[in-house]
Amino acid sequence: MSLDGWNTLLVLGGIRSGKSEFAESLVADAATVRYVATAPSGGDDDPEWAGRLAAHRARRPATWRIEETATDPRRLADVIASARPDETLLVDDLGGWVAVLLDPAHQPADDTATVDELATAVRACAARLVLVSPEVGLSLVPTTPLGRAFTDALGTVNRAVADACDTVVLIIAGQPCRLKPVTAEPAPTAVLPPVRTAAGSPGATVPTQTGPVSAQTGPVSVQQVNGSGPALPESPPVTTPDPPADATAPDATAPDAIGPDGPTAPSTARPATAAEVDIRPGMQLPMPDEYAGPQAVERLATLDVPGTGLGVLEQVVSFAAATQGTPTPAAWQAVRVLLLHGDHAGGVAAGTVAGESARRAEQARAGQGVLARLAAGSAASLQVVDAPTAAPIEHGPALSAEQVESSLRYGWRLAEEAADAGVQLLVLAACGAGTEATAAAVLAATAGAEPPAVLARVVTGGGEIDDIAWMARCAAIRDALHRTRRSSRDARDVLAELGGGDIAVATGVLLGATARRIPVLLDGPVGVAAGMVSRDLAGQTRHWCLLADHGGHPAVALAADVLGLTPLAELRLDLGEGANALTVLPLLRSVLALAAALPPRPDEPAAGAGEDGPAAGEDGPAAGEDGPAAGEDGSEPEPVEETEPDFREPEPHGPGPATTQPAPQPADSSGSRAG
């Protein structure tokens, strides 16, 4: 299960349930961890307890800082309250803390005040905090007064801490069960009337409303249909820009072209539609083929190519093979560009020209402008999608919870319609005021980044650096993060508080594309910010994403590192999000077509069969000076074991090299070809 997005988390579990191992796995990737041990070490008369503590110590990485509170249990609240925002704390466990408190030597004057102090510290903790505690409420009532005092006290502590934490997980027999926040049940879908999608397929059960969503007219509509969930807006039309006269469109009827459903065998299970799916953390979506990618790379090594092969572009072949499910992937023919148009109000849009993003979107609709011309040159269709305008994040949430839900489902349906239309590759593009600063805010919330480090400089239309606008954007992000410092870092909360409409729709596109096994090409801040959020909903999405170029953008470079995406090029174009991807697309197609069409390398001649080798039929070398020649008595000659000569460093004679004559090279008997 995915638990990304938490800030304070309580892990409950019984004895030997695996709660400590689970808690340790949650913080394993943190840069620094403070491990707070609460239990006393015990005496020499209890070797079993000493063995348990030794096992815990052996599991901890050497880089973790250990802090013990057994001698002063009331200090635990101070340790938690004083933790810095860049720290990660693991408290293991509250059962040991309660046991020490019950010791007469540490008995507090007011038990209730002590528990309230701990809960207050947890609620105000600025660091990422994981607390482990035994769940003893499911057992029988102890028969001793001390046992009853322990279970009563620990039950009170668990309730108080669980109320203070934003996430609570119960471990049962090693299996995590999320208790808080409670995920909603999937909405019933039997009452939804079937309608036709924009592509004309009759099978989808998606309720529609009249008119597309517009950034000028307001947020996405969330009116209920039969009480089953928010209605989805009507999808915008898909346009195919006219290619330039000298452009050569890819041949969709080529022998190596893949069909609308791809080369993989169709799944027998019908994928969930946008109206049916329950978008929540821990979603289980398809993964690419884990064998096809390595097999494709191994196949490349056998092809008849000069030099060292395709270099970094091998990963394109591996990615296409994994997403297509075959070691011989074909070039993508049907490509669709989704241009997400959504503005962000407030300080994040400082330095932008009012109405500029709307003008760019209208240009694309008319088949004009940079993105439309690049799409035409690649024979890719273009769909301009209007997302709701985000409110100023420094003053309040960017979107309501209903808008986030509707935007996620809207993006999912856009991916569904692309799959139904036979699209084999999606390209995410975006244009909107304030998108770069919003992406920096999302990275700060999901990856712990420092906003000034991931916020690019603001460049005016005349090519000048506008530091005043950059500082205004930094201040807006700072105020937004301060406003949400107590908020949950759940994916939906990040979208509502900081993300905005375009990132929410892009997140839905990535989730829907993963569900329908469509790869996505990214290259800008909106796309990678959506990748960070979708990772917290379904970790499989990043495996279906390919990064064309980070464009020199610090936020894209950082998100790519977190998501494990390696940029394919370093063009550093600044023509808008999506332009890099469309510029690189012809190169990717050429590489895939080349890898699919090249024949295997012909067999190489055996070593020693050249001009100077022995002629066929000649006697082989003698086995020894006095031994019989090979083949004289009809027996096979003994194999001669080849040994490499010992290497000896030449002794220098004075300064400079030992000799000016080239060292004799041993004959190559390995059979490898020259070059």
Salt bridges, closest charged atoms under 4 A:
GLU21 OE2 - ARG59 NH1 3.73
GLU24 OE1 - ARG59 NE 2.91
GLU48 OE2 - ARG52 NE 2.58
GLU67 OE1 - ARG34 NH2 2.76
GLU67 OE2 - ARG75 NH1 3.01
ASP86 OD1 - ARG84 NE 3.31
GLU87 OE1 - ARG34 NH1 3.27
GLU87 OE2 - ARG65 NH1 3.79
GLU87 OE2 - ARG84 NH2 3.66
ASP92 OD2 - HIS56 ND1 3.77
ASP163 OD2 - ARG123 NH2 3.00
GLU276 OE2 - ARG270 NH2 3.08
ASP278 OD2 - ARG280 NE 3.08
GLU356 OE2 - ARG359 NH2 2.82
GLU356 OE2 - ARG360 NE 3.04
GLU362 OE2 - ARG365 NH1 2.73
ASP386 OD1 - HIS341 ND1 2.95
ASP386 OD2 - ARG365 NH2 2.65
GLU405 OE2 - ARG409 NE 2.50
GLU405 OE1 - ARG492 NH1 2.55
GLU417 OE2 - ARG413 NE 3.33
ASP420 OD1 - ARG516 NH2 2.94
GLU436 OE1 - HIS553 NE2 3.79
ASP467 OD1 - ARG457 NH2 2.69
ASP479 OD1 - ARG478 NE 3.07
GLU497 OE1 - ARG483 NH1 2.67
ASP502 OD1 - HIS344 NE2 3.00
ASP536 OD1 - ARG535 NE 3.37
GLU570 OE2 - ARG572 NH2 3.29
GLU604 OE2 - ARG601 NE 3.86
GLU604 OE2 - ARG673 NE 3.78
